[in-house]
Amino acid sequence: MRSADQGNIYFLYNGLIPERNENYDWSQYLCGDTSATLWTKFLPFVRLPQVLNPASGFVQNSNSTPFHTTIGSENPDPVSYSSALGIETSALIESFVRAVSELKETHGRVEVTWGDIHRLQRGKVDLPVGGGPDVLHAIYAEQMKDGRWRGIAGDSYVLLVTWDSTGAVRSRSIHQFGSATLDENSPHYADQVQMFVNRQLKPVWLDEAEIRAHLEREYRPGEEMRNFVRASR
């Protein structure tokens, strides 16, 4: 995807896409003892799926099919592309059918609020979280015994840094859980979960004055261990 200061936006499904023999099912294993499965040409640039300045005003892609780059008829038409090219066309429909079937089987209905079954858990904290696999807010989940899904990978530590016209640096960040990643007894074990699911960022203190204004505890590295050793003698 590209944009320009003239207001143009452009999406190109770029790559060397081989033009393959349509008499074979290229999603399966194929014999390697025939030249019929040997491709020699690639789809030319003008035939690659692409979208320029759609009326919707936007283009998007998250490693997904190019046939849902924008809204409506300005998307590339999947009918114009042979299945032998290997461009995903039916994955979205197949996933939808599976999702409907699973919702009915597990929850008895389709009208289920996403946050009710898509959760971010940490210790005793159990909150609804948006996102999903292969989208801009990427959350990959595993299904639990009760039929809900628990996020286990995806977006985690997020850091946004900006510079103003004077060169001053400002930074904001968020962690999916908290800074104490291993200590379950720490107040910072899960104190950022609520902000993460709300898609909020917190300020990052960069200079000493800011740090001291928000200081929770001051210590020297190793000092606690030395005191412990002295006390145990």
KOLDRENTI-308544 format. One record per residue (C-alpha): x, y, z; residue in one letter. Coordinates in steps of 0.5 Angstrom, whole numbers. Example, Ala and Ser with C-alpha at 12.3 -4.5 7.8 and 13.67 -1.06 7.14 Angstrom:
2
> px, py, pz, migu
> 25, -9, 16, A;
> 27, -2, 14, S;
END
This chain:
233
> px, py, pz, migu
> 0, 0, 0, M;
> 2, 7, -2, R;
> 0, 14, -1, S;
> 2, 21, -3, A;
> 2, 28, -1, D;
> -3, 29, -7, Q;
> -8, 25, -4, G;
> -7, 19, -8, N;
> -8, 12, -4, I;
> -6, 5, -8, Y;
> -6, -2, -6, F;
> -2, -7, -10, L;
> -2, -15, -9, Y;
> 5, -15, -11, N;
> 9, -21, -13, G;
> 12, -26, -18, L;
> 5, -30, -19, I;
> 6, -36, -24, P;
> 1, -37, -29, E;
> 0, -45, -28, R;
> -3, -50, -32, N;
> -11, -50, -30, E;
> -11, -58, -31, N;
> -8, -59, -24, Y;
> -10, -58, -17, D;
> -5, -54, -14, W;
> -7, -54, -7, S;
> -5, -62, -7, Q;
> 1, -65, -8, Y;
> 3, -66, -16, L;
> 8, -70, -20, C;
> 14, -68, -22, G;
> 16, -72, -27, D;
> 12, -68, -33, T;
> 14, -61, -36, S;
> 6, -60, -36, A;
> 7, -57, -28, T;
> 13, -53, -30, L;
> 11, -46, -31, W;
> 15, -41, -35, T;
> 11, -34, -34, K;
> 9, -30, -29, F;
> 2, -26, -28, L;
> 4, -19, -32, P;
> 4, -13, -27, F;
> -2, -10, -30, V;
> -6, -16, -29, R;
> -4, -16, -21, L;
> -10, -15, -16, P;
> -9, -7, -15, Q;
> -14, -1, -12, V;
> -13, 6, -14, L;
> -16, 12, -11, N;
> -23, 8, -9, P;
> -29, 12, -7, A;
> -29, 9, 0, S;
> -23, 13, 1, G;
> -19, 8, 4, F;
> -15, 1, 3, V;
> -13, -4, 8, Q;
> -9, -11, 8, N;
> -7, -15, 14, S;
> -4, -21, 10, N;
> -11, -22, 8, S;
> -14, -23, 1, T;
> -14, -17, -4, P;
> -21, -18, -6, F;
> -23, -15, 1, H;
> -18, -9, 0, T;
> -24, -3, 0, T;
> -31, -3, 0, I;
> -36, -5, -6, G;
> -35, -6, -13, S;
> -28, -3, -13, E;
> -25, -9, -10, N;
> -21, -13, -15, P;
> -26, -18, -18, D;
> -24, -26, -16, P;
> -28, -28, -22, V;
> -22, -25, -26, S;
> -17, -29, -23, Y;
> -16, -37, -24, S;
> -16, -41, -18, S;
> -9, -44, -21, A;
> -6, -37, -19, L;
> -6, -39, -12, G;
> -10, -32, -10, I;
> -14, -34, -4, E;
> -22, -33, -6, T;
> -26, -37, -2, S;
> -22, -37, 5, A;
> -26, -32, 8, L;
> -33, -35, 6, I;
> -30, -42, 9, E;
> -28, -39, 15, S;
> -35, -36, 16, F;
> -39, -42, 15, V;
> -34, -45, 20, R;
> -35, -40, 25, A;
> -43, -40, 25, V;
> -43, -48, 26, S;
> -38, -47, 32, E;
> -42, -41, 35, L;
> -49, -45, 34, K;
> -45, -52, 37, E;
> -42, -48, 43, T;
> -46, -43, 45, H;
> -53, -44, 42, G;
> -53, -38, 38, R;
> -50, -34, 33, V;
> -51, -27, 36, E;
> -45, -27, 41, V;
> -42, -21, 43, T;
> -34, -22, 41, W;
> -32, -20, 48, G;
> -36, -25, 51, D;
> -32, -31, 48, I;
> -25, -27, 46, H;
> -22, -26, 53, R;
> -15, -23, 56, L;
> -13, -27, 62, Q;
> -8, -26, 67, R;
> -8, -29, 74, G;
> -15, -27, 77, K;
> -16, -22, 71, V;
> -21, -24, 66, D;
> -23, -18, 61, L;
> -26, -18, 54, P;
> -21, -16, 48, V;
> -22, -14, 41, G;
> -18, -16, 35, G;
> -17, -23, 32, G;
> -12, -27, 28, P;
> -9, -23, 22, D;
> -12, -16, 23, V;
> -9, -10, 25, L;
> -10, -11, 32, H;
> -7, -18, 32, A;
> -9, -23, 38, I;
> -8, -30, 37, Y;
> -12, -35, 42, A;
> -13, -42, 44, E;
> -20, -45, 46, Q;
> -22, -46, 53, M;
> -26, -52, 56, K;
> -32, -47, 57, D;
> -32, -46, 49, G;
> -29, -39, 50, R;
> -22, -37, 47, W;
> -16, -34, 51, R;
> -11, -30, 48, G;
> -4, -33, 48, I;
> 0, -29, 42, A;
> 0, -23, 38, G;
> 0, -15, 40, D;
> 4, -15, 46, S;
> 9, -9, 48, Y;
> 7, -3, 44, V;
> 11, 4, 44, L;
> 9, 10, 40, L;
> 15, 15, 40, V;
> 14, 22, 37, T;
> 18, 29, 36, W;
> 15, 36, 36, D;
> 18, 41, 31, S;
> 23, 43, 37, T;
> 26, 36, 37, G;
> 23, 34, 44, A;
> 21, 27, 44, V;
> 15, 24, 47, R;
> 13, 17, 48, S;
> 7, 13, 50, R;
> 7, 5, 51, S;
> 3, -1, 53, I;
> 4, -8, 55, H;
> -1, -13, 55, Q;
> 0, -15, 62, F;
> 5, -11, 66, G;
> 12, -10, 68, S;
> 12, -15, 73, A;
> 12, -21, 68, T;
> 14, -26, 73, L;
> 12, -24, 80, D;
> 5, -26, 81, E;
> 5, -22, 88, N;
> 7, -16, 84, S;
> 2, -10, 84, P;
> 5, -9, 76, H;
> 3, -17, 75, Y;
> -3, -15, 71, A;
> -4, -7, 72, D;
> -4, -6, 65, Q;
> -9, -11, 62, V;
> -15, -6, 63, Q;
> -11, 0, 59, M;
> -9, -6, 54, F;
> -16, -8, 52, V;
> -19, -1, 52, N;
> -13, 0, 47, R;
> -10, 6, 51, Q;
> -3, 8, 52, L;
> 1, 11, 58, K;
> 6, 16, 58, P;
> 13, 14, 58, V;
> 18, 18, 63, W;
> 24, 20, 60, L;
> 28, 25, 64, D;
> 30, 25, 71, E;
> 24, 30, 74, A;
> 19, 26, 70, E;
> 21, 20, 73, I;
> 22, 23, 80, R;
> 15, 26, 80, A;
> 12, 19, 79, H;
> 17, 15, 83, L;
> 14, 9, 87, E;
> 21, 6, 90, R;
> 28, 8, 89, E;
> 34, 3, 90, Y;
> 41, 1, 88, R;
> 41, -6, 84, P;
> 44, -11, 88, G;
> 43, -7, 95, E;
> 37, -12, 97, E;
> 41, -18, 96, M;
> 47, -15, 100, R;
> 42, -13, 106, N;
> 39, -20, 105, F;
> 46, -23, 106, V;
> 48, -19, 112, R;
> 42, -20, 115, A;
> 43, -28, 115, S;
> 50, -28, 118, R;
END
